[in-house]
Structures are given as C-alpha cells and as structure tokens.
Amino acid sequence: MDLRKDYQTIRGLDAEILAVSNDQLTGAERAIDHLDLGFPALFDPEAVVIERFDVYDTLNDGYATPSVFVIDKSGDIRWEYVGRHYNDRPTNQQVIAQLEALQVE
C-alpha cells in the first residue's frame, strides 16, 4: 500500500492521511526525508496514539501493526483495518471505497 500515489484522490474526498510512528524523535527529520511520504507524519515516542487505538504488535517488540482508521468529522471511527503482521495492509482502493461511502451518507 503506497498511499502517496493516491494522496490527491484521498484529499479530493475531503480526507487527510496522517502517518503515526512511535519511533524516537532523534533522527525523525531524516526519517521523514528518507521515506518521502508526501503527507503529514506524527511521531509519538510515548505511543499514546498506538495505545489509544490498541494497535500494539506484541510479537514485534511493541511496535504498532500497520493500521488504517477512517475517522469522520465528528471523531467517530467509521472503518478500521488492523494488520496481523508488518506487511498486512489494505489496498488503496479499499481505503478510497470507505471514504467514498462517507460521501454518500
């Protein structure tokens, strides 16, 4: 799943992508440059967001599992995909379909 290629489509659906990492802030700028995400990233070394969304991968030393949450403007989670391992991610089309469904409600 490379959300960069569909970022403008997602933005066109009045949505934003936010990557969340519990990596330490040391070297964060270098990591952002290296990853070239093209969308905002939140570094959360205390893992507050990861705990809030309960996406710890207990088999992988406390890192977050790849997860996608579609949250509406009221703050309600409307769809979620929590991967079972590091490369278990939804397709861009799955995410876009969920965003499109919000448009028709």
N, C-alpha and C positions, 0 to 999 in steps of 0.2 A: 504494500500500500504506500504509494508516494503521493501524498496529498498536495504536493507542490504543483503537480500538473493540472489539478482540478481546483486550485485555490480560487481562481476568478469565478468559476461556476458556483462554488460554495458561497463566495462573497455576494454573488448575484442573487442568491436565495436569502439574503439578509442574515447571513450567519458568519461566524468567525471561528477560526481554528486557534486553539491555544495548546501548545505542547507543554507538558509538565514533566520536570525531571527532578529527582531527589539527589542529583549529583551535588557535590560541594561547589560553592561559588568560585573557588580558586580555579582559574582557567576557564570559567564559563564563557567569557567573551571569545576565547579561542575556539571553544567547542561550537558556539553559535556560528562563527565564521566557517569552520570546517564543515558543519552539517548543512549550511546554506539552506535553511528551512524555507525562508520566504514568508513566514508567518511568525507571530509572537511566540516566545518561549518564557515559561515561568520556572525559575529554579527555586526549589522548595527543599533545601537540605534537611529541614526538620521533618519532612514528609507529612505535613499537616493535610495537604490535599489528598495524598495517597491513602492516609488513614481515614479521612472523611468519606472517600469513595470506596474504601475497603478493597483495594486492588493490589495488596502486597502479594508477591510471589514468594511464598515461604520456602520454596525449593531453590530459589535463586538469591540467597543472601539478602533478602529484604528489599530487593528492587521491585518496582511496580511491574505488573504484567501489562502488555500492550492493551490499552483500553480506549474505547471511544464512547463518549456520552453526548447525546443531543439534548440540550437543555433549552427550554423555551424561555421567552422573555419574562415570564413570571418566576423563573428559577426552578421549575419542575423538570425533573428528568423524564423525557418522553421516550427515549430509546437508549439502550446501552449494549455494548459488546465488550465483554471482558475475556481476553485471550487466555488460553490454557498454558501457553508457553511463549517464548520470546518472539517467535515469528507467526503467531496465530493472530491475524488481524482481519478486519472486514475489508471488503473491496471498497474502492472509492464509490462505485455505483450503489452499493448498499447504503453508504452514508448519505449520498445525494438523494436516494429514494426516500429516506426518512425525512430529510429536510423538505423535499417536495411535498410530502404528505402533510407537513405542518402548514404549508402554504394554502392548502385547500380547506383547512378546518375553519 
